[in-house]
Every structure is written in C-alpha cells, then in structure tokens.
Amino acid sequence: MDRLRTTTMALAGAAAMFALTAAPAQAAPGDVTTTCASTATPVGYVDVNWGNSPSCGTQNFAPNIKQIKQLTGLPVGTVVQACGSTYYPAGWVQTASYYSSACVAFPNSGFNNNAWTLKRVS
C-alpha cells in the first residue's frame, strides 16, 4: 500500500511540474501570457516584457516574471516587437534592434540593445 501511495504521489508531482512548464493551453496566434521567469519560453513564443511579481517569489530585485507572445499562426508580413532574451522562431527575421526598458531581464544590464523588431517572412 505504501509503495502504491508513493508511486501515485510521484506521478502526481510529475504531472503538476509538466502542467507548470508546458506551453499555455489553447493559445491563439498573438496571445500574450504571463509566466514566471524560471519557466522556459515555449517554442513558437517570444518574450515581450519582463517585470516583478510576488506570485513568482522574491529575488533581489531581479525580474521574476515575463510576458510571452504566441507567434505560431500569425500571417506572413506580421511585424512584432520582442525582447532579445529568447530566440525567435523559424520563418521570422530581425529587421531592427534597439533598447527597451520593458526587456530588461537582468539587473544592471546597461542600455545595450535588448529588443528586436521581427517580421514574419514564411
């Protein structure tokens, strides 16, 4: 009985971790979702904003949340602004880079270019 309980708890814990790290369910093209910064940005998404929230813990004033935008399914020719903290998906090209205070993902990162203008080409 103890072995069954332990196995069940382990499977439930693994399922909970997957649910927290999986891509947002049923996101439509262009949807923006907020997630903890410790969660990897899913394929087909880009980071669009960084900030702080007690919901993701406290961390020495370092940004601990990010907003991510679903790019998969957007039509060819679409232009979006994105943070340079993640790679953009295939089919998108960078047309400009610039500094954005919304894209400061690390404290004391200076005023170097940290954001991109992206365009869907295929």
Disulfide bonds with the S-S distance in Angstrom:
Cys36-Cys56 1.94
Cys83-Cys103 2.13
